Amino acid sequence: MFLKILADSTLNQFIEDSCCENGICVDFDESISKEDRLIIKVDKFYNSLKTKVPASPDCLIIVKCKNSGYSLHIIELKNIHSSQGFELLNVLEKYQTCLDDFVSVRFKELLMKDYKAVKLYFVSNLDIYKRDLGLKYELLINYRVSYKEKQYLIRPMLPTPAIKMCY
């Protein structure tokens, strides 16, 4: 799978070594080698198009599982400075754009697989352990994103969470 993605003349332009944006990053468990992961900057792909740009997440990460198969991780990184936080509908649209267009239409032959795990992460500097997170944050973590007839929750994470190995 990785070789086909790397050979794709469009996708290979958006492969990077890290998933970072405005000082907020995602790290990897040390058991995942660089050869067993692929980071695609989805937002850079959409921003390169000459059309109206839909909301899109920062990174799509594919991890080769230890025994066989792959896991898919969609990451939105937010360095939040104000009490306003983030625009909820914009963030929700990012995950749907990635799954409904990027994975399922534009790069269907390469990316639309039966993954062992699909994980959606919202990585920000918000205190996710605070008692009252606010209505927007509550709606975000209770929203379900559909992909291939399954529902997935968006997981809030503090900066530099580690992507874990899948088995």
C-alpha positions, -999 to 999 in steps of 0.1 A, spaced: 0 0 0 28 25 10 46 19 -23 15 26 -44 9 59 -24 46 69 -27 44 62 -65 13 84 -69 24 116 -86 -2 137 -68 -2 122 -33 36 119 -30 39 157 -31 20 160 2 39 133 22 59 147 51 80 134 80 59 150 108 24 161 117 28 196 132 10 229 128 15 261 148 35 244 176 10 216 181 23 181 170 15 144 170 42 119 179 45 82 174 50 53 198 87 42 196 76 8 183 64 24 150 93 28 127 94 55 100 90 28 74 57 17 90 40 51 89 29 75 62 19 111 69 -1 129 42 -8 166 47 -44 168 36 -48 205 41 -18 212 18 -34 191 -9 -67 210 -8 -49 244 -6 -30 235 -37 -62 232 -57 -73 261 -78 -109 257 -67 -129 266 -36 -111 249 -8 -133 228 16 -124 226 52 -98 198 56 -78 183 85 -41 188 89 -29 152 86 -40 117 75 -17 91 90 -15 55 79 2 30 102 12 -5 92 0 -28 119 23 -53 136 6 -85 124 -11 -73 92 -33 -45 78 -33 -8 85 -48 18 108 -60 52 97 -57 84 118 -71 117 108 -56 146 128 -68 181 133 -43 203 151 -54 235 169 -34 260 188 -62 278 205 -55 313 220 -89 328 228 -119 320 248 -138 315 215 -118 283 210 -126 269 176 -154 270 150 -173 237 156 -189 233 122 -156 240 104 -138 213 125 -166 187 119 -165 194 82 -128 187 81 -132 150 92 -161 145 67 -142 161 39 -113 138 45 -133 106 47 -161 115 21 -139 132 -5 -102 126 0 -103 89 10 -136 78 -7 -135 97 -40 -102 114 -50 -78 87 -38 -103 58 -35 -81 32 -52 -52 40 -28 -69 49 4 -103 33 7 -94 1 25 -108 -20 54 -86 -5 81 -81 -24 114 -88 9 132 -100 44 122 -92 71 147 -101 108 146 -80 131 168 -86 167 178 -52 178 192 -53 212 209 -39 230 239 -73 231 256 -74 215 290 -94 183 282 -96 174 318 -113 206 328 -147 200 345 -167 224 323 -153 223 287 -181 243 272 -209 234 248 -188 235 216 -163 210 230 -190 188 244 -207 187 210 -174 179 193 -166 149 214 -201 135 212 -204 140 174 -202 108 153 -185 108 119 -196 81 94 -173 61 73 -182 28 55 -214 23 75 -196 27 109 -196 56 133 -164 71 148 -160 96 177 -136 124 176 -110 120 204 -97 151 221 -60 150 229 -34 173 244 -4 183 223 21 156 213 -1 126 218 15 93 206 0 74 178 0 38 190 9 6 172 -20 -15 159 -20 -53 160 
